[in-house]
Amino acid sequence: MADSDSSNVTPLISNQKRYAEALLVYEHLGRNIEALESWINSYFSEKIMKEIKVEKEKELMVLGIGSGQGQTECKVLQQLLKEWPKIINTVVEPNPSHINKFEDLAAKEREILDGVSFDWRQQTLQQFRQETQDQLMKKYHFIMLFHVMYFFEDLEDIIQYLKSILEDGGMILAVMECGNVCNILLLC
Ligand SMILES: C[S@@+](CC[C@H](N)C(=O)[O-])C[C@H]1O[C@@H](n2cnc3c(N)ncnc32)[C@H](O)[C@@H]1O
């Protein structure tokens, strides 16, 4: 008889390399990345982005959390560049393999992403919060969380924290999947 004791099962997230491999397979088989990209290129760019109330002449301060390998965030950055030609993008991603792939992608798409400068942080949001708490509170105009909210235990605390580092007129965009449905959470 098969052993059904789940205490022997190692959580996938405890092995970063294995997690990155599994996520690639999952994305390949299951996640509808094209639908999200098409949403970014249409609804996000035509409607949602317009609600970010930041002067076009300013450098847009962007924070990506759980950025993964950066495919989705690069599409968002391309759209933001149409309105804000200068962007400083802080990437908070704990998985070394993911952040390396994002750096490679950013280098490959250098011309498309011309105007974006990156601040790479290989750490969790909790570590980032801890590390930056003593610094003069740095704030962001646009904070994005694509498929990462599942990793946070105390969501209320996380949302309060994110709101505290959001500039006036800025926006937090969180996207989560539930079954076959993509949920979009916007906090302005
Ligand atoms: C499902 S992937 C989503 C990646 C990317 N945002 C996308 O939509 O393609 C979740 C990402 O969150 C990262 N992550 C996990 N726990 C995290 C935490 N506590 N803080 C920040 N990122 C985390 C993982 O390493 C992984 O790259």
The ligand as a MOL file (V3000), in Angstrom:
LIG
                    3D

  0  0  0     0  0            999 V3000
M  V30 BEGIN CTAB
M  V30 COUNTS 27 29 0 0 0
M  V30 BEGIN ATOM
M  V30 1 C 4.2920 31.9520 -9.1420 0
M  V30 2 S 5.8180 32.8280 -9.2470 0 CHG=1
M  V30 3 C 5.3040 34.2790 -10.1430 0
M  V30 4 C 6.4250 34.9070 -10.8980 0
M  V30 5 C 6.0530 36.1470 -11.7260 0
M  V30 6 N 5.5650 37.2240 -10.8770 0
M  V30 7 C 5.0520 35.7870 -12.7940 0
M  V30 8 O 3.8800 36.1260 -12.6720 0
M  V30 9 O 5.4510 35.1490 -13.7710 0 CHG=-1
M  V30 10 C 6.0280 33.4390 -7.5980 0
M  V30 11 C 7.3420 34.1270 -7.3700 0
M  V30 12 O 7.3460 34.6870 -6.0580 0
M  V30 13 C 8.5990 34.4710 -5.4670 0
M  V30 14 N 8.4350 34.5060 -4.0010 0
M  V30 15 C 8.1380 33.4640 -3.1710 0
M  V30 16 N 8.0540 33.8910 -1.9040 0
M  V30 17 C 8.3220 35.2180 -1.9180 0
M  V30 18 C 8.4200 36.2170 -0.9010 0
M  V30 19 N 8.2260 35.9140 0.3820 0
M  V30 20 N 8.7360 37.4860 -1.2570 0
M  V30 21 C 8.9370 37.7920 -2.5670 0
M  V30 22 N 8.8560 36.8880 -3.5810 0
M  V30 23 C 8.5570 35.6170 -3.2520 0
M  V30 24 C 9.0430 33.1230 -6.0130 0
M  V30 25 O 10.4480 32.9530 -5.9220 0
M  V30 26 C 8.5400 33.1820 -7.4450 0
M  V30 27 O 9.4990 33.7010 -8.3280 0
M  V30 END ATOM
M  V30 BEGIN BOND
M  V30 1 1 1 2
M  V30 2 1 2 3
M  V30 3 1 2 10
M  V30 4 1 3 4
M  V30 5 1 4 5
M  V30 6 1 5 6
M  V30 7 1 5 7
M  V30 8 2 7 8
M  V30 9 1 7 9
M  V30 10 1 10 11
M  V30 11 1 11 12
M  V30 12 1 11 26
M  V30 13 1 12 13
M  V30 14 1 13 14
M  V30 15 1 13 24
M  V30 16 1 14 15
M  V30 17 1 14 23
M  V30 18 2 15 16
M  V30 19 1 16 17
M  V30 20 1 17 18
M  V30 21 2 17 23
M  V30 22 1 18 19
M  V30 23 2 18 20
M  V30 24 1 20 21
M  V30 25 2 21 22
M  V30 26 1 22 23
M  V30 27 1 24 25
M  V30 28 1 24 26
M  V30 29 1 26 27
M  V30 END BOND
M  V30 END CTAB
M  END
